[in-house]
Amino acid sequence: MKAEGIQYIGAKELTPAERHTLDKLSTENHRKIRRMLKNMTSLVVHIKLYETAGKGRQEEGSKKRRKYGVHVRALAPTRMFASTHAHDWDIARALHKSFNELHNRISKSMHSDDQRPKRVSKARLRNLRL
């Protein structure tokens, strides 16, 4: 289910259910990012796992909780957009945080100038009329 142009780093350590969630959310967001960036070359999703026991002492047979850190990079010919501040105990929530941050960074840097009319001085108007 891997989409064209998506590279995963650290996904080999995930369980099949976590891998399915990763594939589903990354392909869904890949289409959105590709629409925002007209000529995107690739998308890199880097998953970091933190094996922590949580609060208190863990027994030998109990399952350890896993913390996920997600870094996403969208590469365009002119710029690179990155999201590096997403980490959570749930992989879906960490992916959503990371992709939302990436969407915000892209939309803020790629906004068009037609949001507000450009202010033109009177001297500039006189020069334009000539």
Phi and psi restraints in degrees (value plus and minus 20) as a CYANA .aco file:
   2 LYS   PHI     -90.5   -50.5
   2 LYS   PSI     105.5   145.5
   3 ALA   PHI    -101.3   -61.3
   3 ALA   PSI     138.3   178.3
   4 GLU   PHI     -90.3   -50.3
   4 GLU   PSI     110.6   150.6
   5 GLY   PHI      73.0   113.0
   5 GLY   PSI     -16.2    23.8
   6 ILE   PHI    -128.4   -88.4
   6 ILE   PSI     108.2   148.2
   7 GLN   PHI    -136.4   -96.4
   7 GLN   PSI     110.4   150.4
   8 TYR   PHI    -127.1   -87.1
   8 TYR   PSI     114.7   154.7
   9 ILE   PHI    -141.1  -101.1
   9 ILE   PSI     106.8   146.8
  10 GLY   PHI      64.1   104.1
  10 GLY   PSI      -7.1    32.9
  11 ALA   PHI    -103.6   -63.6
  11 ALA   PSI     -31.3     8.7
  12 LYS   PHI     -89.4   -49.4
  12 LYS   PSI     -42.6    -2.6
  13 GLU   PHI    -105.8   -65.8
  13 GLU   PSI     -22.0    18.0
  14 LEU   PHI    -106.0   -66.0
  14 LEU   PSI     134.2   174.2
  15 THR   PHI     -95.4   -55.4
  15 THR   PSI     144.0   184.0
  16 PRO   PHI     -78.9   -38.9
  16 PRO   PSI     -56.7   -16.7
  17 ALA   PHI     -87.0   -47.0
  17 ALA   PSI     -62.0   -22.0
  18 GLU   PHI     -86.7   -46.7
  18 GLU   PSI     -57.4   -17.4
  19 ARG   PHI     -85.1   -45.1
  19 ARG   PSI     -58.5   -18.5
  20 HIS   PHI     -83.9   -43.9
  20 HIS   PSI     -62.9   -22.9
  21 THR   PHI     -82.2   -42.2
  21 THR   PSI     -62.2   -22.2
  22 LEU   PHI     -81.8   -41.8
  22 LEU   PSI     -66.8   -26.8
  23 ASP   PHI     -82.3   -42.3
  23 ASP   PSI     -65.5   -25.5
  24 LYS   PHI     -82.5   -42.5
  24 LYS   PSI     -70.0   -30.0
  25 LEU   PHI     -91.0   -51.0
  25 LEU   PSI     -56.0   -16.0
  26 SER   PHI     -92.7   -52.7
  26 SER   PSI     -57.2   -17.2
  27 THR   PHI     -89.6   -49.6
  27 THR   PSI     -56.2   -16.2
  28 GLU   PHI     -82.5   -42.5
  28 GLU   PSI     -65.7   -25.7
  29 ASN   PHI     -97.7   -57.7
  29 ASN   PSI     -44.2    -4.2
  30 HIS   PHI     -81.8   -41.8
  30 HIS   PSI     -61.5   -21.5
  31 ARG   PHI     -82.9   -42.9
  31 ARG   PSI     -62.0   -22.0
  32 LYS   PHI     -84.2   -44.2
  32 LYS   PSI     -64.5   -24.5
  33 ILE   PHI     -87.8   -47.8
  33 ILE   PSI     -57.2   -17.2
  34 ARG   PHI     -84.0   -44.0
  34 ARG   PSI     -54.3   -14.3
  35 ARG   PHI     -89.1   -49.1
  35 ARG   PSI     -57.6   -17.6
  36 MET   PHI     -90.0   -50.0
  36 MET   PSI     -64.9   -24.9
  37 LEU   PHI    -119.9   -79.9
  37 LEU   PSI      92.6   132.6
  38 LYS   PHI     -83.3   -43.3
  38 LYS   PSI     -52.9   -12.9
  39 ASN   PHI    -148.0  -108.0
  39 ASN   PSI      38.4    78.4
  40 MET   PHI     -96.0   -56.0
  40 MET   PSI     117.5   157.5
  41 THR   PHI    -112.1   -72.1
  41 THR   PSI     -65.5   -25.5
  42 SER   PHI    -177.6  -137.6
  42 SER   PSI     144.4   184.4
  43 LEU   PHI    -147.7  -107.7
  43 LEU   PSI     106.0   146.0
  44 VAL   PHI    -133.9   -93.9
  44 VAL   PSI     102.9   142.9
  45 VAL   PHI    -133.5   -93.5
  45 VAL   PSI      97.0   137.0
  46 HIS   PHI    -130.7   -90.7
  46 HIS   PSI      97.8   137.8
  47 ILE   PHI    -124.6   -84.6
  47 ILE   PSI     107.1   147.1
  48 LYS   PHI    -135.5   -95.5
  48 LYS   PSI     112.5   152.5
  49 LEU   PHI    -125.3   -85.3
  49 LEU   PSI     116.1   156.1
  50 TYR   PHI    -139.7   -99.7
  50 TYR   PSI      94.1   134.1
  51 GLU   PHI    -106.4   -66.4
  51 GLU   PSI      82.5   122.5
  52 THR   PHI    -147.6  -107.6
  52 THR   PSI     130.5   170.5
  53 ALA   PHI    -107.0   -67.0
  53 ALA   PSI     -36.3     3.7
  54 GLY   PHI      68.7   108.7
  54 GLY   PSI    -180.1  -140.1
  55 LYS   PHI    -102.0   -62.0
  55 LYS   PSI     120.7   160.7
  56 GLY   PHI      66.0   106.0
  56 GLY   PSI    -195.2  -155.2
  57 ARG   PHI    -115.2   -75.2
  57 ARG   PSI     116.2   156.2
  58 GLN   PHI    -117.5   -77.5
  58 GLN   PSI     123.9   163.9
  59 GLU   PHI    -103.2   -63.2
  59 GLU   PSI     145.0   185.0
  60 GLU   PHI     -83.3   -43.3
  60 GLU   PSI     -63.5   -23.5
  61 GLY   PHI    -103.0   -63.0
  61 GLY   PSI     -31.5     8.5
  62 SER   PHI     -99.0   -59.0
  62 SER   PSI     134.3   174.3
  63 LYS   PHI    -100.8   -60.8
  63 LYS   PSI     115.0   155.0
  64 LYS   PHI    -101.8   -61.8
  64 LYS   PSI     127.2   167.2
  65 ARG   PHI    -100.6   -60.6
  65 ARG   PSI     130.5   170.5
  66 ARG   PHI    -139.3   -99.3
  66 ARG   PSI     115.2   155.2
  67 LYS   PHI    -125.9   -85.9
  67 LYS   PSI     118.4   158.4
  68 TYR   PHI    -134.1   -94.1
  68 TYR   PSI     113.3   153.3
  69 GLY   PHI    -132.7   -92.7
  69 GLY   PSI     109.3   149.3
  70 VAL   PHI    -141.6  -101.6
  70 VAL   PSI     106.1   146.1
  71 HIS   PHI    -139.8   -99.8
  71 HIS   PSI     110.2   150.2
  72 VAL   PHI    -144.9  -104.9
  72 VAL   PSI     114.4   154.4
  73 ARG   PHI    -146.0  -106.0
  73 ARG   PSI     112.3   152.3
  74 ALA   PHI    -131.1   -91.1
  74 ALA   PSI     102.8   142.8
  75 LEU   PHI    -124.2   -84.2
  75 LEU   PSI     102.6   142.6
  76 ALA   PHI    -136.5   -96.5
  76 ALA   PSI     142.8   182.8
  77 PRO   PHI     -79.8   -39.8
  77 PRO   PSI     -50.0   -10.0
  78 THR   PHI    -120.8   -80.8
  78 THR   PSI     -47.5    -7.5
  79 ARG   PHI    -162.9  -122.9
  79 ARG   PSI     147.0   187.0
  80 MET   PHI    -145.1  -105.1
  80 MET   PSI     108.1   148.1
  81 PHE   PHI    -129.0   -89.0
  81 PHE   PSI     114.1   154.1
  82 ALA   PHI    -154.6  -114.6
  82 ALA   PSI     127.5   167.5
  83 SER   PHI    -146.3  -106.3
  83 SER   PSI      99.5   139.5
  84 THR   PHI    -148.0  -108.0
  84 THR   PSI     -15.2    24.8
  85 HIS   PHI    -126.3   -86.3
  85 HIS   PSI       1.3    41.3
  86 ALA   PHI    -125.3   -85.3
  86 ALA   PSI     103.5   143.5
  87 HIS   PHI    -172.3  -132.3
  87 HIS   PSI     122.2   162.2
  88 ASP   PHI    -183.1  -143.1
  88 ASP   PSI     150.2   190.2
  89 TRP   PHI    -102.2   -62.2
  89 TRP   PSI     -39.0     1.0
  90 ASP   PHI    -128.4   -88.4
  90 ASP   PSI     108.0   148.0
  91 ILE   PHI     -87.5   -47.5
  91 ILE   PSI     -56.5   -16.5
  92 ALA   PHI     -85.5   -45.5
  92 ALA   PSI     -62.1   -22.1
  93 ARG   PHI     -86.4   -46.4
  93 ARG   PSI     -59.2   -19.2
  94 ALA   PHI     -85.1   -45.1
  94 ALA   PSI     -60.8   -20.8
  95 LEU   PHI     -85.4   -45.4
  95 LEU   PSI     -63.3   -23.3
  96 HIS   PHI     -81.3   -41.3
  96 HIS   PSI     -63.5   -23.5
  97 LYS   PHI     -80.0   -40.0
  97 LYS   PSI     -65.6   -25.6
  98 SER   PHI     -85.8   -45.8
  98 SER   PSI     -65.8   -25.8
  99 PHE   PHI     -88.8   -48.8
  99 PHE   PSI     -55.4   -15.4
 100 ASN   PHI     -84.3   -44.3
 100 ASN   PSI     -60.3   -20.3
 101 GLU   PHI     -84.0   -44.0
 101 GLU   PSI     -60.4   -20.4
 102 LEU   PHI     -85.1   -45.1
 102 LEU   PSI     -61.6   -21.6
 103 HIS   PHI     -79.8   -39.8
 103 HIS   PSI     -63.5   -23.5
 104 ASN   PHI     -84.6   -44.6
 104 ASN   PSI     -62.6   -22.6
 105 ARG   PHI     -83.1   -43.1
 105 ARG   PSI     -61.8   -21.8
 106 ILE   PHI     -87.3   -47.3
 106 ILE   PSI     -65.3   -25.3
 107 SER   PHI     -87.1   -47.1
 107 SER   PSI     -53.9   -13.9
 108 LYS   PHI     -90.6   -50.6
 108 LYS   PSI     -55.9   -15.9
 109 SER   PHI    -105.7   -65.7
 109 SER   PSI     -42.3    -2.3
 110 MET   PHI    -124.2   -84.2
 110 MET   PSI      -7.9    32.1
 111 HIS   PHI     -83.5   -43.5
 111 HIS   PSI     128.6   168.6
 112 SER   PHI    -108.6   -68.6
 112 SER   PSI     143.5   183.5
 113 ASP   PHI    -104.5   -64.5
 113 ASP   PSI     -19.4    20.6
 114 ASP   PHI    -105.8   -65.8
 114 ASP   PSI      -9.5    30.5
 115 GLN   PHI     -92.0   -52.0
 115 GLN   PSI     -53.7   -13.7
 116 ARG   PHI    -161.1  -121.1
 116 ARG   PSI     119.0   159.0
 117 PRO   PHI     -84.1   -44.1
 117 PRO   PSI     121.7   161.7
 118 LYS   PHI     -91.6   -51.6
 118 LYS   PSI     114.7   154.7
 119 ARG   PHI    -100.8   -60.8
 119 ARG   PSI     109.6   149.6
 120 VAL   PHI    -143.4  -103.4
 120 VAL   PSI     110.9   150.9
 121 SER   PHI     -94.7   -54.7
 121 SER   PSI     141.3   181.3
 122 LYS   PHI     -84.0   -44.0
 122 LYS   PSI     -56.3   -16.3
 123 ALA   PHI     -84.8   -44.8
 123 ALA   PSI     -59.0   -19.0
 124 ARG   PHI     -87.0   -47.0
 124 ARG   PSI     -58.4   -18.4
 125 LEU   PHI     -82.5   -42.5
 125 LEU   PSI     -60.8   -20.8
 126 ARG   PHI     -82.1   -42.1
 126 ARG   PSI     -59.8   -19.8
 127 ASN   PHI     -88.7   -48.7
 127 ASN   PSI     -53.5   -13.5
 128 LEU   PHI     -91.5   -51.5
 128 LEU   PSI     -51.6   -11.6
 129 ARG   PHI     -93.5   -53.5
 129 ARG   PSI     -44.6    -4.6
